[in-house]
Amino acid sequence: MTDTAAAALPPFLRACRGIPGGPGDRVPVWFMRQAGRSLPEYRSIRGSGSILDAIADPELSAEITMQPVRRYGVDAAILYSDIVVPVAAIGFGVDVAPGIGPVVEQPFSRAADLERLRPLDPEADTPYVLETVRILARELPVPLIGFAGAPFTVASYLIEGQPSRTYTRTKALMHGDTGLWHKLMERLADLAIVSLRSQIENGAVALQIFDSWAGALSPPDYEKFVLPHSQRVFAEVADLNVPRIHFGVGTGELLGLMASAGADVVGVDWRVPIDVARTRVPANIALQGNLDPALAFAPWDVVAEATRDVLRRNAGKPGHIFNLGHGVMPETDPTILERVVELVHNEGRCDGVVS
């Protein structure tokens, strides 16, 4: 990429590619779950019913995606959707229960269940997602991030039947029937690849793969049972030439392995300082994070100092996207996030200087 072309990129896309900013260039910022229950404007239009119903309405989904861009002035938008949309769309029997999360009518438990995971045809199965992406590609003033669930995290929902703290059934299948495990992961990787490609082909300009619960695994288990499938997902979208972000919670000991999956950017949760995370990934990998989302409930001076600490720890390094270490909590006061964005834009610099 020429210097002229790089300079023309939005700050978020430059940071994803690790391109140093010029004097005065700001650190880009966006928040996972920036659209949703924390915003009063979201609550006023969301209505009742499952989140899957809202996602199936392109005009509504596009509006929800744009709300935090208008309110916060963030540097990127992430598609309003859910990682279980592909498996729900092919008829696996998944819904998202309020206050619980994904719930599966008949959890995956045996080889015969593989037949329930047919290939995804985005044009036929999720046309509403594609239309939402097309609307946003026309109307958004900032880059749109498409996303998918990583095979392991989606598998954990399908096997457990709902969110879990222990992943007992998931690990039992992983170790007890390795052959079936890898077949399941292959099917889920296929779904992720097709979904991601369709989002880019319709207007998204970056991708995030959420392996939210990979932190439940030891490094050896991750490397043996998960990494090959995540690598295939990243490899199969590499030709699209868009930034690829890899994120998980509690993955401090997995950061190097997650980087080796093929991402351009690795998301870091709040448990590992950014400067420590830098030592665990190759120098060419950008980082995203990592303010503790719970700090949004602290007094502003505490939030401000924690935000500055993240910026200071990364000072001098290109390739940093400021974010939370996980999603925005529903009870978060939006004015706090407005102030965080303002602080990052005013004080965070891509040229290694913190005001």
C-alpha positions in Angstrom: 0.0 0.0 0.0 1.4 3.4 -1.0 1.8 6.2 1.6 -0.9 8.2 -0.1 -3.4 5.3 0.0 -2.5 4.6 3.7 -3.1 8.2 4.6 -6.5 8.1 2.9 -7.7 5.3 5.2 -9.9 6.0 8.1 -8.1 5.9 11.5 -9.7 2.6 12.4 -8.5 0.8 9.3 -5.0 2.3 9.6 -4.7 1.1 13.2 -5.9 -2.4 12.2 -3.0 -2.6 9.7 -0.5 -1.2 12.1 0.2 1.9 9.9 1.8 4.6 12.0 -0.1 7.8 12.2 1.2 11.2 11.4 1.6 14.0 13.9 -1.7 14.6 15.7 -3.4 11.5 14.4 -5.8 10.2 17.0 -6.2 6.7 18.4 -9.4 5.2 17.0 -12.1 3.9 19.4 -15.2 1.9 19.3 -16.9 -0.4 21.9 -18.1 -4.0 21.7 -21.9 -4.0 22.3 -21.9 -0.2 21.7 -25.4 -0.7 20.2 -28.0 -2.1 22.5 -29.6 -1.9 25.9 -27.4 0.8 27.4 -28.8 3.4 24.9 -32.2 5.0 25.6 -32.7 5.5 21.9 -32.3 1.7 21.4 -34.8 0.9 24.1 -37.3 3.3 22.5 -37.4 1.4 19.2 -36.3 -2.1 20.0 -39.8 -3.4 20.9 -40.5 -6.8 22.5 -39.6 -10.2 21.2 -36.3 -12.0 20.6 -33.3 -10.1 19.4 -33.4 -12.4 16.4 -36.7 -10.7 15.4 -35.0 -7.3 15.4 -32.0 -8.6 13.5 -34.4 -9.9 10.8 -35.7 -6.3 10.2 -33.0 -4.6 8.1 -34.2 -1.1 8.6 -34.4 -1.6 12.3 -31.0 -3.3 12.5 -29.3 -0.6 10.5 -30.8 2.1 12.7 -29.6 0.3 15.8 -26.1 -0.1 14.4 -25.9 3.6 13.6 -27.2 4.9 17.0 -23.9 4.7 18.8 -22.0 6.3 15.9 -24.2 9.3 16.2 -24.1 9.5 20.0 -20.5 8.7 20.7 -18.6 9.7 17.5 -16.8 6.3 17.5 -14.5 5.4 14.6 -16.2 2.2 13.6 -19.6 0.5 13.7 -20.2 -3.2 14.3 -23.2 -4.8 12.7 -26.1 -5.3 15.0 -26.5 -9.1 14.9 -25.6 -12.1 17.0 -23.2 -15.0 16.6 -25.9 -17.6 16.6 -27.7 -16.1 13.6 -26.3 -18.6 11.1 -27.1 -21.7 13.2 -30.6 -20.3 13.9 -31.1 -19.5 10.2 -30.4 -23.1 9.1 -33.0 -24.4 11.6 -30.9 -25.8 14.4 -33.4 -24.6 17.0 -31.7 -21.7 18.7 -33.1 -18.5 20.2 -31.7 -15.7 22.3 -33.6 -15.5 25.6 -33.6 -12.1 27.4 -31.3 -12.1 30.4 -29.9 -15.5 29.5 -28.5 -15.6 26.0 -28.5 -18.3 23.4 -30.8 -21.2 24.3 -30.9 -24.4 22.2 -34.0 -26.6 22.0 -32.1 -29.8 21.4 -28.4 -29.5 22.2 -25.8 -31.2 20.1 -24.8 -34.5 21.6 -24.2 -37.2 19.0 -23.1 -37.8 15.4 -26.6 -37.7 14.1 -26.8 -34.1 15.1 -24.3 -33.2 12.4 -27.1 -33.5 9.9 -28.8 -30.6 11.6 -25.9 -28.4 10.6 -26.5 -28.0 6.9 -24.5 -25.5 4.8 -25.6 -21.8 5.0 -26.9 -20.0 1.9 -26.7 -16.3 2.9 -29.0 -15.2 0.0 -31.7 -17.6 1.0 -31.2 -18.1 4.8 -30.1 -14.6 6.0 -31.1 -12.1 3.3 -32.0 -9.6 6.0 -28.4 -9.6 7.2 -27.1 -8.8 3.7 -29.7 -6.1 3.3 -28.7 -4.5 6.6 -25.0 -4.5 5.6 -25.9 -2.9 2.2 -27.9 -0.1 4.0 -25.0 0.5 6.3 -22.4 0.5 3.6 -24.4 3.4 2.0 -25.2 5.4 5.1 -22.4 5.0 7.6 -19.8 7.7 7.9 -17.3 5.2 9.5 -16.1 1.6 8.6 -18.5 -1.2 9.2 -17.2 -4.3 11.1 -18.9 -7.6 10.2 -18.5 -10.6 12.5 -19.1 -14.2 13.3 -18.7 -16.5 16.2 -15.6 -18.7 16.2 -16.2 -22.4 16.0 -15.4 -23.1 19.6 -17.7 -20.5 21.1 -20.6 -21.4 18.9 -20.0 -25.1 19.7 -20.1 -24.4 23.4 -23.6 -23.0 23.0 -24.9 -25.8 20.9 -23.5 -28.5 23.2 -24.3 -26.9 26.6 -27.7 -25.7 25.4 -27.2 -22.3 27.0 -24.4 -20.1 28.5 -22.2 -22.1 30.8 -19.6 -21.3 33.5 -17.9 -24.7 33.4 -18.3 -26.0 29.8 -18.4 -29.5 31.2 -20.4 -31.0 28.3 -18.2 -29.2 25.8 -15.0 -30.5 27.3 -16.4 -34.0 27.7 -17.2 -34.2 24.0 -13.9 -32.6 23.0 -11.9 -35.2 25.0 -14.3 -38.1 24.8 -15.1 -38.2 21.1 -12.3 -36.3 19.3 -13.5 -37.4 15.9 -17.0 -36.0 16.4 -15.6 -32.9 17.9 -13.5 -32.1 14.9 -16.4 -32.8 12.5 -18.6 -30.4 14.5 -15.9 -27.7 14.4 -15.5 -28.2 10.7 -19.2 -27.6 10.1 -19.2 -24.5 12.3 -16.1 -23.2 10.6 -17.9 -23.6 7.3 -20.8 -21.5 8.6 -18.5 -18.8 9.9 -16.6 -18.6 6.6 -19.7 -18.3 4.4 -21.3 -15.7 6.8 -18.1 -13.6 6.9 -17.6 -13.6 3.2 -21.2 -12.6 2.5 -20.9 -9.6 4.9 -17.7 -8.4 3.2 -19.1 -8.9 -0.3 -22.1 -6.7 0.6 -20.2 -3.8 2.2 -18.5 -4.6 5.5 -14.8 -3.5 5.5 -13.4 -5.4 8.5 -14.2 -8.6 10.3 -14.2 -9.6 14.0 -14.3 -13.3 15.0 -15.6 -13.7 18.5 -14.1 -16.6 20.4 -15.6 -15.2 23.6 -15.3 -18.3 25.7 -11.9 -19.7 24.5 -10.5 -18.5 27.8 -12.1 -21.6 29.4 -9.4 -23.7 27.7 -5.8 -24.4 28.6 -3.2 -23.5 25.9 -2.6 -27.2 25.0 -6.3 -27.9 24.6 -6.8 -24.7 22.6 -3.9 -25.5 20.3 -5.0 -29.1 19.7 -8.8 -28.8 19.6 -9.6 -25.2 18.5 -6.7 -23.5 16.8 -6.7 -25.5 13.5 -10.3 -24.6 12.9 -9.9 -20.9 13.7 -6.9 -20.9 11.4 -9.0 -22.2 8.6 -11.6 -19.5 9.1 -9.0 -16.8 8.9 -7.3 -18.4 6.0 -10.5 -18.7 4.0 -11.3 -15.0 4.3 -7.7 -13.8 3.8 -8.2 -13.1 0.1 -10.8 -10.5 0.9 -8.0 -8.2 2.0 -9.8 -6.7 4.9 -8.6 -6.4 8.5 -9.4 -9.4 10.7 -9.8 -9.1 14.5 -9.7 -12.1 16.9 -11.2 -11.6 20.3 -11.8 -13.7 23.4 -12.4 -13.2 27.1 -9.9 -14.5 29.7 -7.4 -15.3 27.0 -4.3 -13.7 28.4 -2.4 -17.1 28.2 -3.7 -17.7 24.7 -2.8 -14.4 23.0 0.1 -15.7 21.1 -1.9 -18.7 19.9 -4.8 -16.5 18.9 -2.4 -14.3 16.9 -1.1 -17.4 15.1 -4.7 -18.1 13.9 -4.1 -15.5 11.3 -5.6 -12.3 12.7 -4.3 -8.8 11.9 -5.6 -7.5 15.3 -5.9 -9.4 18.6 -8.5 -8.2 21.2 -7.3 -8.0 24.7 -9.5 -8.1 27.8 -8.9 -6.1 30.9 -7.0 -8.8 32.8 -3.8 -8.2 30.8 -2.2 -4.7 30.5 -1.7 -3.7 26.9 2.1 -3.4 27.3 2.2 -7.0 28.6 0.0 -8.2 25.8 2.4 -6.6 23.3 5.1 -9.0 24.6 2.9 -12.0 23.9 2.1 -11.4 20.2 4.3 -10.7 17.2 5.3 -7.1 16.6 3.2 -6.9 13.4 0.0 -7.6 15.2 -2.2 -4.7 16.2 -4.1 -4.8 19.5 -7.6 -3.8 20.5 -8.7 -3.0 24.0 -8.8 -2.9 26.9 -10.6 -0.8 29.5 -12.5 -2.9 32.1 -16.2 -2.4 31.2 -17.1 -2.4 34.9 -15.1 0.7 35.4 -17.9 2.6 33.7 -19.7 2.5 37.0 -16.8 4.2 38.9 -16.4 8.0 39.4 -15.3 9.8 36.3 -11.8 10.6 37.6 -11.2 6.8 38.1 -12.5 6.1 34.5 -10.4 8.9 33.1 -7.2 7.7 34.8 -7.8 4.1 33.7 -8.4 5.3 30.1 -5.2 7.3 30.2 -3.3 4.3 31.6 -4.3 2.2 28.6 -3.1 4.9 26.3 0.1 5.4 28.2 0.9 1.7 28.2 0.6 1.6 24.4 2.3 4.9 23.7 4.9 4.7 20.9 3.4 1.7 19.3 1.3 1.9 16.1 -1.7 -0.4 15.7 -3.9 0.3 18.7 -7.7 0.5 18.7 -9.1 1.6 22.0 -12.0 -0.5 23.2 -13.4 -2.1 26.3 -12.1 -5.5 27.4 -15.5 -7.0 26.8 -18.9 -5.6 25.8 -20.7 -2.6 27.2 -22.8 -3.6 30.2 -26.6 -2.9 29.8 -26.7 -0.6 32.8 -23.8 1.6 31.6 -24.5 5.4 31.6 -23.9 6.4 27.9 -22.5 9.8 29.1 -19.5 8.0 30.6 -18.7 6.4 27.2 -19.2 9.7 25.5 -16.5 11.2 27.8 -14.2 8.2 27.2 -14.4 8.7 23.4 -13.7 12.4 23.8 -10.7 11.7 26.1 -9.2 9.1 23.7 -9.7 11.4 20.7 -8.2 14.4 22.5 -5.3 12.6 24.3 -4.5 9.4 22.5 -2.1 9.8 19.6 -1.0 7.3 16.9 2.4 9.0 16.9 3.2 7.6 20.3 2.4 10.8 22.3 -0.1 11.0 25.1 -1.0 14.6 26.0 
